[in-house]
Amino acid sequence: MLKDITLGQYFPGNTVIHRLDPRTKLIFVLLYIIALFNAKGWAANGVMIAVTLLSMAISHISLKNIFKGLKPMMFIIALTALLNLFYTQGTPIREGWIITWEGIERSVKMMLRITLLITGTFLLTYTTSPMALTDGLERLMNPLKKLHVPVHEMTLMMSMALRFIPTLIEETDKIMSAQKARGADFETGNLIERAKALLPILVPLFVSAFRRADELAVAMESRCYHGGEGRTRLKQLHFTGIDFVALFLGLLLVAGIFVLKHYGL
């Protein structure tokens, strides 16, 4: 069911990761991605798996929630694995076969890399509220204001888009349930037929999305929201000792992965 998708949701908590400054978490995720894309050997990938599982344990995010978030990405992960499996040259696993040992290894590593990438970004949204994420991103992008980049508007749009993903998923699920009750069939037929059956969902979904956008705009205008300069915040962002420790560990992770890459591990 679509309602099982956890993309964009925030799970409140009082763990160490929840209490980190959102800027710290954004920078750490960036360092995590740099380390992940430089993890070539099995030892380096093992370190990335350990870091991810440790982060999940500290933040009290269960594997169940991660698997729910991975559901929409399963097709992309499987397709990437198949492409690497059949199009990687090397030593065939059997005479005359196009599947190679190198292809199997690369396929597994690519599946692992995509899964860890998605999991790492999910942990960011699961442990950071949309408002905190917006404030942190805006503070990090503050230097761009000198180049007349509309930083506040950009971060606000990204935050609102992230915030309304669960709402739109819930709305889509309601529309599908209503149409199923009227005899619509979304589960039989081939892939093209099933895609065509989903077309009638788009019109009411777009109408609902535009209505919500209009209501949000009216609500913001009625509260005299203008944003940008002079806007105050309920919670001020401050770096603490644990933030500096987290950033140091992120840099240490990147350095360690580069060392393992240098030695072919």
C-alpha positions as YAML, in Angstrom:
chain: A
units: angstrom
residues:
- id: 1
  name: MET
  ca: [0.00, 0.00, 0.00]
- id: 2
  name: LEU
  ca: [1.10, 3.54, -0.72]
- id: 3
  name: LYS
  ca: [0.42, 4.54, 2.88]
- id: 4
  name: ASP
  ca: [3.28, 2.26, 3.95]
- id: 5
  name: ILE
  ca: [5.82, 4.49, 2.16]
- id: 6
  name: THR
  ca: [7.77, 6.52, 4.73]
- id: 7
  name: LEU
  ca: [9.54, 8.89, 2.33]
- id: 8
  name: GLY
  ca: [9.63, 12.43, 3.75]
- id: 9
  name: GLN
  ca: [8.29, 11.49, 7.18]
- id: 10
  name: TYR
  ca: [9.76, 12.69, 10.47]
- id: 11
  name: PHE
  ca: [9.90, 10.43, 13.53]
- id: 12
  name: PRO
  ca: [10.22, 12.57, 16.69]
- id: 13
  name: GLY
  ca: [12.71, 11.40, 19.28]
- id: 14
  name: ASN
  ca: [15.24, 12.47, 21.87]
- id: 15
  name: THR
  ca: [18.28, 10.52, 20.72]
- id: 16
  name: VAL
  ca: [21.75, 11.96, 20.18]
- id: 17
  name: ILE
  ca: [21.16, 12.13, 16.43]
- id: 18
  name: HIS
  ca: [17.81, 13.87, 16.88]
- id: 19
  name: ARG
  ca: [19.47, 16.51, 19.07]
- id: 20
  name: LEU
  ca: [22.25, 17.28, 16.58]
- id: 21
  name: ASP
  ca: [22.16, 20.65, 14.84]
- id: 22
  name: PRO
  ca: [20.53, 20.22, 11.40]
- id: 23
  name: ARG
  ca: [23.60, 21.81, 9.80]
- id: 24
  name: THR
  ca: [25.74, 19.10, 11.36]
- id: 25
  name: LYS
  ca: [23.50, 16.39, 9.96]
- id: 26
  name: LEU
  ca: [23.48, 17.94, 6.49]
- id: 27
  name: ILE
  ca: [27.29, 18.17, 6.44]
- id: 28
  name: PHE
  ca: [27.64, 14.64, 7.84]
- id: 29
  name: VAL
  ca: [25.33, 13.25, 5.13]
- id: 30
  name: LEU
  ca: [27.45, 15.02, 2.51]
- id: 31
  name: LEU
  ca: [30.61, 13.46, 3.98]
- id: 32
  name: TYR
  ca: [28.79, 10.10, 4.14]
- id: 33
  name: ILE
  ca: [27.95, 10.31, 0.42]
- id: 34
  name: ILE
  ca: [31.56, 11.23, -0.46]
- id: 35
  name: ALA
  ca: [32.81, 8.26, 1.54]
- id: 36
  name: LEU
  ca: [30.19, 5.95, 0.03]
- id: 37
  name: PHE
  ca: [31.10, 6.76, -3.56]
- id: 38
  name: ASN
  ca: [34.78, 6.20, -2.80]
- id: 39
  name: ALA
  ca: [34.21, 2.85, -1.08]
- id: 40
  name: LYS
  ca: [35.51, 0.43, -3.73]
- id: 41
  name: GLY
  ca: [36.62, -2.67, -1.83]
- id: 42
  name: TRP
  ca: [34.72, -5.02, 0.46]
- id: 43
  name: ALA
  ca: [36.45, -3.69, 3.58]
- id: 44
  name: ALA
  ca: [35.40, -0.12, 2.78]
- id: 45
  name: ASN
  ca: [31.84, -1.24, 2.05]
- id: 46
  name: GLY
  ca: [31.83, -3.13, 5.33]
- id: 47
  name: VAL
  ca: [32.79, 0.08, 7.15]
- id: 48
  name: MET
  ca: [29.92, 1.94, 5.44]
- id: 49
  name: ILE
  ca: [27.45, -0.79, 6.42]
- id: 50
  name: ALA
  ca: [28.67, -0.64, 10.02]
- id: 51
  name: VAL
  ca: [28.35, 3.17, 10.12]
- id: 52
  name: THR
  ca: [24.82, 3.00, 8.69]
- id: 53
  name: LEU
  ca: [23.66, 0.31, 11.11]
- id: 54
  name: LEU
  ca: [25.23, 2.16, 14.04]
- id: 55
  name: SER
  ca: [23.43, 5.37, 13.03]
- id: 56
  name: MET
  ca: [20.14, 3.47, 12.80]
- id: 57
  name: ALA
  ca: [20.67, 1.96, 16.25]
- id: 58
  name: ILE
  ca: [21.54, 5.31, 17.85]
- id: 59
  name: SER
  ca: [18.57, 7.08, 16.25]
- id: 60
  name: HIS
  ca: [16.18, 4.20, 17.12]
- id: 61
  name: ILE
  ca: [15.04, 3.89, 13.49]
- id: 62
  name: SER
  ca: [13.95, 0.32, 12.82]
- id: 63
  name: LEU
  ca: [14.77, -1.77, 9.77]
- id: 64
  name: LYS
  ca: [11.04, -2.02, 9.13]
- id: 65
  name: ASN
  ca: [10.80, 1.72, 8.46]
- id: 66
  name: ILE
  ca: [13.87, 1.60, 6.23]
- id: 67
  name: PHE
  ca: [12.42, -1.26, 4.19]
- id: 68
  name: LYS
  ca: [9.16, 0.66, 3.78]
- id: 69
  name: GLY
  ca: [11.10, 3.61, 2.42]
- id: 70
  name: LEU
  ca: [13.04, 1.35, 0.04]
- id: 71
  name: LYS
  ca: [9.89, -0.13, -1.54]
- id: 72
  name: PRO
  ca: [9.50, 2.51, -4.28]
- id: 73
  name: MET
  ca: [13.21, 2.15, -5.15]
- id: 74
  name: MET
  ca: [13.26, -1.64, -5.53]
- id: 75
  name: PHE
  ca: [12.72, -1.49, -9.30]
- id: 76
  name: ILE
  ca: [15.63, 0.95, -9.76]
- id: 77
  name: ILE
  ca: [17.90, -1.16, -7.51]
- id: 78
  name: ALA
  ca: [16.99, -4.37, -9.37]
- id: 79
  name: LEU
  ca: [17.43, -2.74, -12.80]
- id: 80
  name: THR
  ca: [20.85, -1.36, -11.83]
- id: 81
  name: ALA
  ca: [21.90, -4.79, -10.60]
- id: 82
  name: LEU
  ca: [20.80, -6.49, -13.84]
- id: 83
  name: LEU
  ca: [22.56, -3.95, -16.07]
- id: 84
  name: ASN
  ca: [25.81, -4.38, -14.17]
- id: 85
  name: LEU
  ca: [25.37, -8.14, -14.11]
- id: 86
  name: PHE
  ca: [25.00, -8.56, -17.88]
- id: 87
  name: TYR
  ca: [27.14, -5.71, -19.21]
- id: 88
  name: THR
  ca: [30.34, -6.10, -17.17]
- id: 89
  name: GLN
  ca: [33.17, -7.79, -18.99]
- id: 90
  name: GLY
  ca: [35.47, -10.25, -17.29]
- id: 91
  name: THR
  ca: [35.82, -13.95, -16.54]
- id: 92
  name: PRO
  ca: [32.60, -15.89, -17.37]
- id: 93
  name: ILE
  ca: [31.26, -18.00, -14.51]
- id: 94
  name: ARG
  ca: [30.80, -20.75, -17.10]
- id: 95
  name: GLU
  ca: [32.11, -21.24, -20.61]
- id: 96
  name: GLY
  ca: [29.93, -19.39, -23.11]
- id: 97
  name: TRP
  ca: [27.98, -17.42, -20.51]
- id: 98
  name: ILE
  ca: [27.77, -13.61, -20.60]
- id: 99
  name: ILE
  ca: [27.57, -13.37, -16.80]
- id: 100
  name: THR
  ca: [31.01, -12.81, -15.32]
- id: 101
  name: TRP
  ca: [32.43, -13.00, -11.82]
- id: 102
  name: GLU
  ca: [33.33, -9.32, -12.10]
- id: 103
  name: GLY
  ca: [29.73, -8.59, -13.11]
- id: 104
  name: ILE
  ca: [28.37, -10.36, -10.04]
- id: 105
  name: GLU
  ca: [30.74, -8.48, -7.77]
- id: 106
  name: ARG
  ca: [29.95, -5.12, -9.36]
- id: 107
  name: SER
  ca: [26.22, -5.84, -9.29]
- id: 108
  name: VAL
  ca: [26.27, -6.59, -5.57]
- id: 109
  name: LYS
  ca: [28.35, -3.51, -4.82]
- id: 110
  name: MET
  ca: [26.04, -1.24, -6.84]
- id: 111
  name: MET
  ca: [22.96, -2.62, -5.08]
- id: 112
  name: LEU
  ca: [24.68, -2.07, -1.76]
- id: 113
  name: ARG
  ca: [25.76, 1.47, -2.69]
- id: 114
  name: ILE
  ca: [22.26, 2.56, -3.77]
- id: 115
  name: THR
  ca: [20.66, 0.98, -0.71]
- id: 116
  name: LEU
  ca: [23.10, 2.69, 1.66]
- id: 117
  name: LEU
  ca: [22.71, 6.01, -0.16]
- id: 118
  name: ILE
  ca: [18.92, 5.90, 0.20]
- id: 119
  name: THR
  ca: [19.14, 4.73, 3.82]
- id: 120
  name: GLY
  ca: [21.57, 7.51, 4.76]
- id: 121
  name: THR
  ca: [19.34, 10.22, 3.29]
- id: 122
  name: PHE
  ca: [16.27, 8.66, 4.91]
- id: 123
  name: LEU
  ca: [17.96, 8.84, 8.31]
- id: 124
  name: LEU
  ca: [18.38, 12.58, 7.76]
- id: 125
  name: THR
  ca: [14.67, 13.18, 7.12]
- id: 126
  name: TYR
  ca: [13.55, 10.65, 9.76]
- id: 127
  name: THR
  ca: [15.48, 12.43, 12.52]
- id: 128
  name: THR
  ca: [15.12, 16.08, 11.41]
- id: 129
  name: SER
  ca: [11.87, 18.04, 11.26]
- id: 130
  name: PRO
  ca: [11.13, 19.85, 7.96]
- id: 131
  name: MET
  ca: [11.37, 23.24, 9.71]
- id: 132
  name: ALA
  ca: [14.77, 22.44, 11.25]
- id: 133
  name: LEU
  ca: [15.98, 21.09, 7.93]
- id: 134
  name: THR
  ca: [14.90, 24.30, 6.20]
- id: 135
  name: ASP
  ca: [16.65, 26.49, 8.78]
- id: 136
  name: GLY
  ca: [19.83, 24.46, 8.64]
- id: 137
  name: LEU
  ca: [19.95, 24.44, 4.85]
- id: 138
  name: GLU
  ca: [19.28, 28.16, 4.70]
- id: 139
  name: ARG
  ca: [22.06, 28.91, 7.19]
- id: 140
  name: LEU
  ca: [24.51, 26.79, 5.20]
- id: 141
  name: MET
  ca: [23.56, 28.54, 1.97]
- id: 142
  name: ASN
  ca: [23.71, 32.05, 3.48]
- id: 143
  name: PRO
  ca: [26.93, 33.01, 1.59]
- id: 144
  name: LEU
  ca: [25.00, 32.65, -1.69]
- id: 145
  name: LYS
  ca: [22.81, 35.60, -0.70]
- id: 146
  name: LYS
  ca: [25.71, 37.89, -1.61]
- id: 147
  name: LEU
  ca: [25.31, 36.62, -5.18]
- id: 148
  name: HIS
  ca: [21.58, 37.53, -5.02]
- id: 149
  name: VAL
  ca: [20.53, 33.89, -4.94]
- id: 150
  name: PRO
  ca: [17.00, 33.57, -3.39]
- id: 151
  name: VAL
  ca: [18.19, 31.21, -0.67]
- id: 152
  name: HIS
  ca: [15.18, 31.54, 1.62]
- id: 153
  name: GLU
  ca: [12.68, 30.91, -1.18]
- id: 154
  name: MET
  ca: [14.64, 27.89, -2.45]
- id: 155
  name: THR
  ca: [14.92, 26.24, 0.96]
- id: 156
  name: LEU
  ca: [11.26, 26.98, 1.71]
- id: 157
  name: MET
  ca: [10.15, 25.30, -1.52]
- id: 158
  name: MET
  ca: [12.33, 22.25, -0.83]
- id: 159
  name: SER
  ca: [11.00, 21.99, 2.71]
- id: 160
  name: MET
  ca: [7.38, 22.29, 1.60]
- id: 161
  name: ALA
  ca: [7.89, 19.69, -1.13]
- id: 162
  name: LEU
  ca: [9.42, 17.30, 1.39]
- id: 163
  name: ARG
  ca: [6.66, 18.00, 3.91]
- id: 164
  name: PHE
  ca: [3.84, 17.28, 1.47]
- id: 165
  name: ILE
  ca: [5.21, 14.02, 0.08]
- id: 166
  name: PRO
  ca: [3.45, 11.91, 2.79]
- id: 167
  name: THR
  ca: [0.28, 13.97, 2.31]
- id: 168
  name: LEU
  ca: [0.22, 13.39, -1.46]
- id: 169
  name: ILE
  ca: [0.93, 9.69, -0.97]
- id: 170
  name: GLU
  ca: [-1.99, 9.45, 1.46]
- id: 171
  name: GLU
  ca: [-4.22, 11.37, -1.00]
- id: 172
  name: THR
  ca: [-3.22, 9.02, -3.83]
- id: 173
  name: ASP
  ca: [-4.06, 6.00, -1.69]
- id: 174
  name: LYS
  ca: [-7.51, 7.45, -0.90]
- id: 175
  name: ILE
  ca: [-8.23, 8.14, -4.58]
- id: 176
  name: MET
  ca: [-7.15, 4.62, -5.56]
- id: 177
  name: SER
  ca: [-9.34, 3.09, -2.83]
- id: 178
  name: ALA
  ca: [-12.32, 5.17, -3.96]
- id: 179
  name: GLN
  ca: [-11.85, 4.15, -7.59]
- id: 180
  name: LYS
  ca: [-11.42, 0.49, -6.64]
- id: 181
  name: ALA
  ca: [-14.75, 0.69, -4.83]
- id: 182
  name: ARG
  ca: [-16.28, 1.86, -8.14]
- id: 183
  name: GLY
  ca: [-14.81, -1.10, -10.03]
- id: 184
  name: ALA
  ca: [-11.42, 0.20, -11.15]
- id: 185
  name: ASP
  ca: [-8.71, -2.44, -11.56]
- id: 186
  name: PHE
  ca: [-5.06, -1.47, -11.01]
- id: 187
  name: GLU
  ca: [-3.51, -4.91, -10.47]
- id: 188
  name: THR
  ca: [-4.30, -7.04, -13.55]
- id: 189
  name: GLY
  ca: [-2.86, -6.89, -17.06]
- id: 190
  name: ASN
  ca: [0.64, -6.24, -18.32]
- id: 191
  name: LEU
  ca: [2.83, -3.32, -17.34]
- id: 192
  name: ILE
  ca: [1.45, -0.97, -20.03]
- id: 193
  name: GLU
  ca: [-2.18, -1.78, -19.19]
- id: 194
  name: ARG
  ca: [-1.56, -1.21, -15.51]
- id: 195
  name: ALA
  ca: [0.14, 2.11, -16.28]
- id: 196
  name: LYS
  ca: [-2.87, 3.20, -18.39]
- id: 197
  name: ALA
  ca: [-5.19, 2.24, -15.53]
- id: 198
  name: LEU
  ca: [-3.35, 4.71, -13.29]
- id: 199
  name: LEU
  ca: [-3.99, 7.67, -15.64]
- id: 200
  name: PRO
  ca: [-7.47, 8.48, -14.20]
- id: 201
  name: ILE
  ca: [-5.81, 8.99, -10.81]
- id: 202
  name: LEU
  ca: [-3.70, 11.89, -12.07]
- id: 203
  name: VAL
  ca: [-6.55, 14.37, -12.66]
- id: 204
  name: PRO
  ca: [-8.06, 14.26, -9.13]
- id: 205
  name: LEU
  ca: [-4.56, 14.11, -7.65]
- id: 206
  name: PHE
  ca: [-3.46, 17.27, -9.49]
- id: 207
  name: VAL
  ca: [-6.71, 19.02, -8.53]
- id: 208
  name: SER
  ca: [-6.13, 18.10, -4.89]
- id: 209
  name: ALA
  ca: [-2.48, 19.23, -5.03]
- id: 210
  name: PHE
  ca: [-3.37, 22.62, -6.56]
- id: 211
  name: ARG
  ca: [-6.15, 23.10, -4.02]
- id: 212
  name: ARG
  ca: [-3.77, 22.41, -1.14]
- id: 213
  name: ALA
  ca: [-1.19, 24.79, -2.64]
- id: 214
  name: ASP
  ca: [-3.81, 27.54, -2.93]
- id: 215
  name: GLU
  ca: [-4.99, 26.99, 0.64]
- id: 216
  name: LEU
  ca: [-1.40, 27.11, 1.89]
- id: 217
  name: ALA
  ca: [-0.71, 30.34, 0.00]
- id: 218
  name: VAL
  ca: [-3.85, 31.98, 1.44]
- id: 219
  name: ALA
  ca: [-2.93, 30.83, 4.95]
- id: 220
  name: MET
  ca: [0.60, 32.25, 4.63]
- id: 221
  name: GLU
  ca: [-0.69, 35.56, 3.25]
- id: 222
  name: SER
  ca: [-3.33, 35.89, 5.98]
- id: 223
  name: ARG
  ca: [-0.56, 35.52, 8.57]
- id: 224
  name: CYS
  ca: [1.49, 38.25, 6.82]
- id: 225
  name: TYR
  ca: [4.29, 35.82, 6.03]
- id: 226
  name: HIS
  ca: [7.02, 37.43, 3.97]
- id: 227
  name: GLY
  ca: [10.16, 35.47, 4.92]
- id: 228
  name: GLY
  ca: [13.66, 36.57, 4.03]
- id: 229
  name: GLU
  ca: [15.35, 39.33, 6.00]
- id: 230
  name: GLY
  ca: [13.95, 40.19, 9.42]
- id: 231
  name: ARG
  ca: [12.30, 36.82, 9.92]
- id: 232
  name: THR
  ca: [12.76, 35.43, 13.43]
- id: 233
  name: ARG
  ca: [12.94, 31.78, 14.42]
- id: 234
  name: LEU
  ca: [11.38, 29.95, 17.33]
- id: 235
  name: LYS
  ca: [14.49, 27.80, 17.78]
- id: 236
  name: GLN
  ca: [17.93, 29.30, 17.25]
- id: 237
  name: LEU
  ca: [20.62, 27.02, 15.85]
- id: 238
  name: HIS
  ca: [23.76, 26.56, 17.92]
- id: 239
  name: PHE
  ca: [26.68, 24.17, 17.53]
- id: 240
  name: THR
  ca: [27.47, 22.17, 20.67]
- id: 241
  name: GLY
  ca: [30.27, 19.83, 21.62]
- id: 242
  name: ILE
  ca: [28.46, 16.78, 20.24]
- id: 243
  name: ASP
  ca: [28.14, 18.53, 16.87]
- id: 244
  name: PHE
  ca: [31.90, 19.01, 16.63]
- id: 245
  name: VAL
  ca: [32.41, 15.37, 17.62]
- id: 246
  name: ALA
  ca: [29.99, 14.25, 14.87]
- id: 247
  name: LEU
  ca: [31.75, 16.40, 12.26]
- id: 248
  name: PHE
  ca: [35.14, 15.04, 13.34]
- id: 249
  name: LEU
  ca: [33.83, 11.48, 13.01]
- id: 250
  name: GLY
  ca: [32.49, 12.32, 9.54]
- id: 251
  name: LEU
  ca: [35.88, 13.61, 8.43]
- id: 252
  name: LEU
  ca: [37.53, 10.57, 10.01]
- id: 253
  name: LEU
  ca: [35.17, 8.32, 8.04]
- id: 254
  name: VAL
  ca: [36.08, 9.99, 4.74]
- id: 255
  name: ALA
  ca: [39.81, 9.81, 5.55]
- id: 256
  name: GLY
  ca: [39.53, 6.13, 6.49]
- id: 257
  name: ILE
  ca: [37.68, 5.26, 3.26]
- id: 258
  name: PHE
  ca: [40.33, 7.04, 1.19]
- id: 259
  name: VAL
  ca: [43.06, 5.08, 2.99]
- id: 260
  name: LEU
  ca: [41.26, 1.79, 2.31]
- id: 261
  name: LYS
  ca: [40.78, 2.84, -1.34]
- id: 262
  name: HIS
  ca: [44.50, 3.59, -1.64]
- id: 263
  name: TYR
  ca: [45.37, 0.10, -0.46]
- id: 264
  name: GLY
  ca: [42.71, -1.53, -2.65]
- id: 265
  name: LEU
  ca: [40.55, -2.59, 0.28]
...
